[in-house]
């Protein structure tokens, strides 16, 4: 059932720390560095073409209360610098708003009541940029699904929603019971990667999802990023992504259906910093052959900001390089993949 959201204030609570899965395999160092940068501030420039002399302080206050949350929820490249044009027109027009631009009718805006209610009007206008919003609640968890793509397959949307309620509560209970119980899914038409996590918002590239409709365990990977909640500076990106794919292997609901697997070890040119599935397989080897539960402990150390390069030796008696050398010598594993058809 579709429920229209009239208050976007909860989007402002979204974190500003992004962790992205930019390709099915891995991302380069430049992308990783960019994701760690602090976001640009939001700014509104009012162009009063009609010379209404409206109170711009009120306009800016409404903008700051509404637009940042919209931008975070809206997607990957939503503009931070916004121009508001106040125009004089005889057309039956009040307010239009979208990424980077707000246009208001001067005659409408000059009315005291409309100026007082500008924040609500701006929220409603921004909301029209989305096709639909579903709000689903179940067993103490909530998912808000914002769809921006008219051609997005509703079956894929349902499967992503079902996967969230099947997997995410388990991850919260097992790894971080302080994680949020309210998550936002966004479909994005311009993002060329796979998916991106920002605070409690997961953005899905519809180009990818329409081509890979069975890859529902992106929800498991990205949901683990929310649960990780490490914050800046707690550990390297390759480690964060490796743990997320390790958890996908362990707790994904249909890795067989998505044809997702941990690639066999190739040669010594690989390294544990290759991230994603390569690192995840190494972590599964540690879990099977060295110390069960060690990767879960690494996850805790990262969240508590107590992780260092010496943590590996403290937990296993071997440095990370020594563990990788042992893995390279004998990388064989028994792997079992989840499937909805079993």
C-alpha positions in Angstrom: 0.0 0.0 0.0 1.3 3.4 -1.0 1.4 6.1 1.7 2.2 9.7 0.9 4.7 11.2 3.3 3.9 14.7 4.4 6.9 15.2 6.6 10.4 14.7 5.4 12.0 15.8 8.6 13.3 12.3 9.4 15.5 12.5 6.3 17.6 15.2 8.0 18.6 12.5 10.5 20.4 10.6 7.7 24.2 10.3 8.3 26.6 12.2 6.0 29.0 9.2 5.9 28.7 7.3 2.6 29.9 3.8 1.8 29.3 2.9 -1.9 29.4 -0.3 -3.9 30.3 1.3 -7.2 30.7 -1.8 -9.3 29.8 -5.5 -8.9 33.5 -6.3 -8.1 35.3 -3.4 -6.6 36.0 0.3 -6.7 39.2 2.2 -7.3 41.1 4.2 -4.7 39.9 7.5 -6.1 36.3 6.7 -5.5 37.1 5.4 -2.0 38.8 8.7 -1.2 35.9 10.7 -2.6 33.4 8.9 -0.4 35.3 9.8 2.7 35.2 13.5 2.0 32.8 15.7 3.9 29.8 16.8 1.8 29.5 20.3 0.5 27.1 22.6 2.4 23.7 23.3 1.0 23.1 26.9 -0.2 20.2 28.9 -1.5 20.5 31.9 -3.8 17.2 33.9 -4.1 16.8 35.7 -7.5 13.8 38.0 -6.9 13.1 38.8 -10.5 9.6 40.2 -9.7 11.1 42.4 -7.0 8.6 41.3 -4.3 11.0 42.1 -1.4 9.9 38.9 0.3 11.5 38.0 3.6 14.4 35.9 2.3 15.3 34.9 5.9 12.1 32.9 6.1 12.8 31.3 2.7 16.3 30.3 3.8 15.0 28.8 7.1 12.4 26.7 5.2 15.1 25.6 2.7 17.5 24.5 5.4 14.8 22.5 7.2 13.7 20.7 4.1 16.1 20.6 1.2 19.1 18.8 2.8 16.9 15.9 3.8 15.4 15.7 0.4 18.9 15.8 -1.2 20.2 12.9 0.9 17.1 10.9 0.2 16.8 11.9 -3.5 20.0 10.4 -4.7 23.6 10.3 -5.7 24.1 13.6 -7.5 21.4 15.9 -6.1 22.7 19.4 -6.4 23.8 21.3 -3.2 23.6 24.7 -4.7 20.0 25.8 -5.3 18.7 28.8 -7.1 15.2 30.1 -6.2 13.6 32.3 -8.9 10.6 34.5 -7.8 8.7 35.3 -11.0 5.8 37.5 -12.0 3.4 35.4 -14.1 -0.3 35.4 -14.9 -0.4 31.6 -15.2 -2.1 29.4 -12.7 1.1 28.6 -11.0 2.3 28.5 -7.3 5.5 26.7 -6.6 7.8 24.2 -8.4 10.9 22.6 -6.8 13.5 20.1 -7.8 17.2 19.3 -7.5 19.0 22.7 -7.8 16.0 24.9 -8.6 12.9 26.4 -6.9 10.5 28.6 -8.8 7.7 30.6 -7.1 4.9 32.8 -8.3 5.4 36.3 -6.7 1.7 36.9 -6.3 1.2 33.6 -4.5 4.3 34.1 -2.3 3.4 37.6 -1.2 0.3 36.3 0.5 1.1 36.1 4.2 -0.4 32.7 4.7 1.5 31.2 1.8 4.8 32.6 3.1 4.1 31.2 6.6 3.4 27.8 5.1 6.3 27.9 2.7 8.1 25.0 4.3 5.2 22.6 3.9 4.6 23.8 0.4 8.3 23.3 -0.4 8.2 19.8 1.0 5.1 18.9 -1.1 6.7 20.4 -4.2 10.0 18.4 -3.7 8.0 15.2 -3.1 6.5 15.5 -6.6 9.9 14.6 -8.0 9.3 11.0 -6.9 6.9 8.5 -8.5 5.8 6.9 -5.3 6.6 6.3 -1.6 5.8 3.1 0.2 6.0 3.0 4.0 6.1 -0.6 5.4 6.2 -1.5 9.1 6.7 -5.0 10.5 7.8 -6.3 13.9 9.3 -3.0 15.1 11.1 -2.2 11.8 10.2 0.3 9.2 11.1 0.7 5.6 10.4 3.7 3.4 10.7 2.9 -0.3 11.0 5.9 -2.6 10.7 5.1 -6.2 11.9 7.6 -8.8 11.6 5.4 -11.8 8.3 4.9 -13.6 9.6 1.8 -15.4 11.0 0.1 -12.3 9.7 -3.4 -12.1 7.3 -3.7 -9.1 8.3 -7.4 -8.6 11.9 -6.3 -8.0 10.7 -3.7 -5.5 8.7 -6.3 -3.6 11.7 -8.7 -3.5 14.0 -5.9 -2.2 11.4 -5.1 0.5 11.0 -8.8 1.4 14.8 -9.2 1.7 15.0 -6.2 4.0 12.6 -7.6 6.5 14.1 -11.1 6.3 17.7 -10.1 6.6 18.2 -6.7 8.2 16.6 -7.5 11.6 18.9 -10.5 11.9 22.0 -8.3 11.2 20.9 -5.8 13.8 20.4 -8.5 16.4 23.6 -10.3 15.7 26.1 -7.4 15.2 24.8 -4.1 16.5 21.6 -3.9 18.4 22.0 -0.1 18.5 21.4 0.2 14.8 18.4 2.1 13.5 15.1 0.2 12.9 14.1 2.8 10.2 15.7 2.4 6.8 15.1 4.3 3.5 15.4 2.6 0.0 15.7 4.9 -3.0 15.7 3.9 -6.7 18.0 6.1 -8.8 18.0 6.5 -12.5 21.3 8.3 -12.9 23.6 6.3 -10.6 25.9 4.1 -12.7 27.1 1.8 -10.0 25.2 -0.9 -8.1 24.1 0.6 -4.8 25.2 3.1 -2.2 24.6 3.4 1.5 24.4 6.8 3.2 23.5 6.7 6.9 20.2 4.8 7.0 19.5 5.3 3.3 20.3 2.7 0.6 20.3 3.9 -3.0 19.8 1.3 -5.8 20.8 1.9 -9.4 17.7 1.0 -11.4 19.9 0.4 -14.5 21.7 -2.4 -12.6 18.6 -3.8 -10.9 16.6 -4.0 -14.1 19.4 -6.0 -15.6 20.0 -8.2 -12.5 16.5 -8.5 -11.0 17.5 -11.5 -8.8 20.4 -9.8 -7.1 18.4 -9.1 -4.0 21.3 -9.7 -1.6 22.6 -6.2 -2.4 20.2 -5.5 0.5 22.3 -7.8 2.7 25.6 -6.1 1.7 24.3 -2.6 2.0 22.2 -3.4 5.1 25.4 -4.5 6.8 26.9 -1.1 6.0 24.2 0.5 8.1 24.8 -2.0 10.9 28.5 -1.5 10.7 28.2 2.2 11.5 31.9 2.6 11.9 32.2 6.3 11.1 35.2 8.1 9.6 38.7 6.9 10.4 37.8 3.6 12.1 39.4 1.5 9.4 40.3 1.1 5.7 37.5 0.9 3.0 38.7 -2.4 1.8 38.1 -3.9 5.2 34.6 -2.4 5.5 33.6 -3.7 2.0 35.2 -7.1 2.6 33.2 -7.6 5.8 30.0 -6.6 4.1 30.5 -9.2 1.4 31.6 -11.7 4.0 28.3 -11.1 5.7 26.5 -11.4 2.4 28.0 -14.8 1.9 27.1 -15.9 5.4 23.5 -14.5 5.7 22.4 -13.7 2.1 19.0 -15.2 1.2 19.6 -16.1 -2.5 23.2 -15.8 -3.6 22.6 -18.7 -6.0 19.7 -17.0 -7.7 21.8 -13.9 -8.3 24.8 -16.0 -9.5 26.9 -14.4 -6.9 29.9 -16.3 -5.6 33.3 -15.9 -3.9 35.9 -16.2 -6.6 38.6 -18.8 -6.3 42.0 -17.7 -5.3 44.0 -17.0 -8.5 47.6 -16.2 -7.7 49.8 -14.2 -5.4 49.1 -11.0 -7.4 45.9 -10.8 -5.5 45.9 -9.2 -2.1 43.6 -8.8 0.9 43.1 -5.2 -0.1 41.4 -6.1 -3.3 38.2 -5.7 -1.3 34.6 -7.0 -1.8 34.5 -10.7 -2.8 38.2 -11.4 -2.9 38.6 -10.1 0.7 35.4 -11.8 1.8 36.7 -15.2 0.6 39.9 -14.6 2.6 37.8 -13.8 5.6 35.8 -17.0 5.2 39.1 -18.9 5.1 40.1 -17.3 8.4 36.7 -18.2 9.8 37.0 -21.8 8.8 40.8 -22.5 9.1 42.1 -20.0 11.7 39.7 -18.8 14.2 35.9 -18.9 14.0 34.2 -15.6 14.9 37.4 -13.6 14.4 35.9 -11.5 11.6 32.9 -10.7 13.8 35.4 -9.5 16.5 37.1 -7.3 13.9 33.8 -5.8 13.1 33.3 -5.0 16.8 36.7 -3.5 17.1 36.0 -1.2 14.1 32.7 -0.1 15.6 34.4 0.6 18.9 37.2 2.5 17.2 39.8 0.1 18.9 40.9 -1.5 15.6 44.6 -1.2 14.6 46.9 -3.1 12.3 48.0 -5.1 15.4 44.4 -6.4 16.0 45.0 -9.4 13.7 48.0 -10.6 15.6 46.3 -10.0 18.9 43.4 -12.2 17.9 45.1 -14.9 15.8 48.8 -14.8 16.7 49.6 -13.8 13.1 49.8 -10.5 11.3 47.5 -9.8 8.4 50.3 -10.3 5.9 51.2 -13.6 7.6 47.5 -14.7 7.4 47.4 -13.9 3.7 50.6 -15.8 3.0 49.1 -18.9 4.7 45.9 -18.4 2.7 47.8 -18.1 -0.5 49.6 -21.4 0.2 46.4 -23.3 1.0 43.3 -21.4 -0.2 40.9 -24.4 -0.5 37.5 -23.9 1.1 34.2 -25.6 1.5 31.6 -23.1 0.4 27.8 -23.3 0.6 25.7 -20.6 -1.0 22.2 -19.6 0.0 19.3 -20.4 -2.4 15.6 -19.8 -2.2 15.1 -23.0 -4.3 16.6 -25.2 -1.6 
